[in-house]
């Protein structure tokens, strides 16, 4: 019975050695040698594909932006209760509906 265990152990060692050797050979054989070669020439342009379907209508943009020249901003007002400083810029074009709805 001891001979059988020893023989079985011997087979396991040989099998393990075989798999480890094959693994090392596989990884060692996959070496990249030498520098990369130059890039090949560009291929020919392919044919134009078919036109895709028209997409859905997008939302309205902000093409009508109103620009006004800013003042020098030299008079800042402190708000001690809120802990900030602000500058009041009066504008006749900026209405409450713009502030509320954009």
C-alpha positions in Angstrom: 0.0 0.0 0.0 2.9 2.4 0.7 4.3 1.7 -2.7 1.0 2.7 -4.3 0.9 6.0 -2.5 4.5 6.7 -3.4 3.8 5.8 -7.0 0.7 8.0 -7.0 2.6 10.9 -5.5 5.3 10.4 -8.1 2.7 10.7 -10.9 1.3 13.9 -9.3 4.8 15.4 -9.2 5.4 14.5 -12.8 2.1 16.0 -13.9 2.7 19.2 -11.9 6.2 19.5 -13.4 4.8 18.9 -16.9 2.1 21.7 -16.5 4.5 24.2 -15.0 7.1 23.5 -17.8 4.4 24.0 -20.5 3.2 27.2 -18.8 6.7 28.6 -18.7 7.3 27.7 -22.4 4.0 29.3 -23.5 4.8 32.6 -21.7 8.5 32.6 -22.7 7.7 31.9 -26.4 5.4 35.0 -26.6 8.2 37.5 -26.6 8.2 40.6 -28.8 11.6 41.0 -30.3 12.9 44.1 -32.0 11.4 47.6 -32.5 8.1 48.2 -34.2 8.2 48.7 -37.9 7.1 51.8 -39.7 3.4 52.5 -40.3 1.9 51.2 -43.5 0.3 53.4 -46.2 -3.2 54.6 -45.6 -5.9 52.5 -47.2 -8.4 53.7 -49.8 -11.4 55.7 -48.7 -14.5 53.5 -48.4 -17.8 54.2 -50.2 -20.2 56.7 -48.6 -22.8 55.0 -46.4 -26.5 55.7 -46.6 -28.0 58.8 -44.9 -29.4 58.1 -41.5 -32.9 59.1 -40.4 -33.6 62.6 -39.3 -33.4 63.1 -35.5 -36.0 64.7 -33.3 -36.4 68.5 -33.0 -34.1 69.9 -30.3 -35.2 72.3 -27.6 -35.0 76.1 -28.3 -31.5 77.5 -27.7 -30.4 80.9 -26.4 -29.7 82.6 -29.6 -31.3 85.9 -28.4 -28.8 86.6 -25.7 -28.8 90.2 -24.4 -25.4 91.6 -23.6 -24.8 94.8 -21.7 -21.6 96.5 -20.6 -20.8 95.9 -17.0 -19.9 98.7 -14.7 -16.6 99.1 -13.0 -17.9 97.4 -9.9 -16.1 99.7 -7.5 -18.9 100.0 -4.9 -19.5 96.7 -3.1 -22.1 96.5 -0.4 -21.5 94.2 2.6 -24.4 92.1 4.0 -23.3 91.3 7.5 -26.3 89.0 8.3 -25.6 86.8 5.3 -21.9 87.1 5.5 -21.3 88.2 1.9 -20.6 91.2 -0.2 -22.7 92.1 -3.3 -22.7 94.7 -6.1 -26.1 95.9 -7.4 -26.2 96.3 -11.2 -29.4 97.9 -12.5 -30.8 96.6 -15.7 -34.0 97.5 -17.5 -33.9 94.4 -19.7 -33.8 91.9 -16.8 -37.4 91.3 -15.8 -39.0 89.1 -13.1 -40.3 86.6 -15.8 -36.7 86.1 -17.0 -35.5 85.6 -13.4 -38.4 83.2 -12.7 -38.5 81.2 -15.9 -35.2 81.8 -17.7 
